[in-house]
């Protein structure tokens, strides 16, 4: 492949394709240079280093996921919205395992704030508007959904469910049912512990 036409965007998309094919850990400037049949030095005009490339792939994945989520949630509420959002993450991870892994890359605060990451939190809160939750319970619920979705997807794509029955296709809707039931019957916060009684004065 000719060197002409290289750009940061083109390298990012090629890196994302490489991540899906070989795993996100396999994405390096050396691997990308071999893909374009150029020297590694040729890439430094477009990306700073492998970390910069991996960050760009993470940002691309977050943007793609957010766009899918927004489209899936349009016109939905309650359990329909919950299932739609969960399916977005699960389907994306199965179609683009490397990009999904990239979306979990830890970003510095400034980059994270400017990324599509906040849109993901916003989408989850949009789903939770169909349930009677107020703060801080809504934040607890956002963390719960993220943990369940990501945990299931990570285990499924890693093959953890491949050797037992029933299959994950049967478990997934049951998990969504359980989450819906939990969100509709969110537990009350624990009662505050009683204040300790003051120590009695010392005996004279």
N, C-alpha and C positions, 0 to 999 in steps of 0.2 A: 504494500500500500504506500502510495507516495506521501512524502512529507508535506506537500502543499495542502493547505486547507485545515491544518491543525488549529485548534482553538481550545480554550478552557472548557467550553460547553461540549465540544465534540469529545474531548478526553474524558470528561465526567461521564458522559453517556456510555462511552466505550468501557470505562471502569465499572459502571453499573452492570453492563452486560457480562463483564468478566466476573464480577461478584456473584451474579446469578449462576454462572456456569461452574465456577471453581470455588466459590466461597469468599466471603468478604475478607477473610484473613489473607487470601491469595492476591489481593489488590496491592500492587506496588508499582512504582515508576518503572522498574526494570521489566516487570511483566507487561506493562502497557507499551513500553518501547518495543518489545518484541512483537506485540500485536500489530503495531504500525510499521514495523521493520525500519526503525530509526534508532539513533543513539539516545541514551537517557538524557544527555545534555540538551538534546533538541526540545525536550519537554519543559525545561525550566523557564522558557519564555512564556509559558502559559500557566503552570502551577508551580508553587514554591517547593514542594516536597511531597512525599507519600502521605503525610498527615493532612496536608492541604487537599490533596486529591480525595482522600477518604472522607474528609469533612464535606467537600462538595457533593459527594455521592450521598452522604447522609442527608444533606439539605434537599437534594433532588427527591430522595425517597420520602421524606417528611411532606414535601409539597405534593407529590403524587398521591400519597395516602390521604392527605387533607382534602384534595380535590375529589377523590373517590367518596370520601365520607360525606362531604357536603352534598354531592349528587344523590347519594343513597338516602340521606335523611330528609330530603325535600318532601314535604307533605306528609311525613310520618310522625307519630307520637306514641308514647307509652311503650308497650312491649314490641310493637312493630319497629319503632325506632331503635330500641335496644338490640333487637336481632339484626337489624340492618347494619348498625355500626359494628357489632361483633363480626358479622360476615365479611365486612370490608377488610378488617385486619386479618382474618383467617384466610380469605381468598388471596389477598395480596401476598401474604407470606408463602402460600403454596405456589403462586405463580412466579414470585420474585424473591426466593429465599435469601439471596445475597443482599438485595436492597433492603429487605425487612431487617436483616441483621444490622445493616448500616444505619437504619433509623434509630437503633438503640445506642449509637455512638454517643459518648458523653461530650457535650460541647461546652465551650467556655460561656460564661453568663451572657456576654454581649452577643455572641453568635446565636445562642439559643433564643434570646429574646427577639432577634430579628428574623428568626426562622419561622417555618410553619408550625413549629411545636405548640405555641399558644393556641392555634386553631384546633388542635386535637383536644386540648382541655376544654375549649369552648364547645366543641361538638358533644363531648361527654356531658357537659352541663346542660346543653340543649336537650339531650335525651332525658336527663333527670328532671327537667321541667314538667315532664309527664307524671312525676311522682311527688308526693307531698313531703319534700325534704327542705329544711332550712340549714343555714350554717350553724355549727361546723359540720353537721352530718352530711351536707352535700359534698364537702371536700373529702370526708371519709369515704363516701360512695364513689367519687371519682377515682380515688386510689384503689378501691376494691375492684371496680370494673377493669382498670388498667392491669392490675395484678392477675385477675382471672383470665382476661383475654390473652395477655402476653404469655402467661404461664402455660395455658393450654396450647397456644400456637407453637411455642418453643418446644414443648414436649412432643407435640404431634409431628412437626417437621424434623425433629431429631430422631424419630422412629420409636419413641418410648411406648407407643400404643400399638405397635405392629404385631406383637406376639401374644395378644390376649383378646378375648371376646367379652362383651360386644365391641364393635369397632368404633372409632372416634366419630364417625358419621351418625351413630346412634347416641353417643354421649353428648355431643354438642348441643342438640336441641333441649336435652334434659338440663344442661347447665344453664341455658338461657331461661328455661322455665323457672329454675331455682332462683336465679338472679332476680327475675321479675317478681316472684313471690316475696323475696327478701326485701326488695325495694318498696313493695306495697305494704309491708309489715315491718318497717324498720324498727329495731329495738330502741326503747327509751334509753337515754343516757343513764349510767349508774348514779345512784344517789351519792351525794358528797359524803365523805367520811365525817363523822362528828368531830367537832373541835375538841382537842384534848382538854381535860379539866385542869384548872390550875392546881399546882401542888399545894397542899395545906401548909399554912405557916408552921414554922418549927415550934415544937413544944417549949414553953418557958422553962 
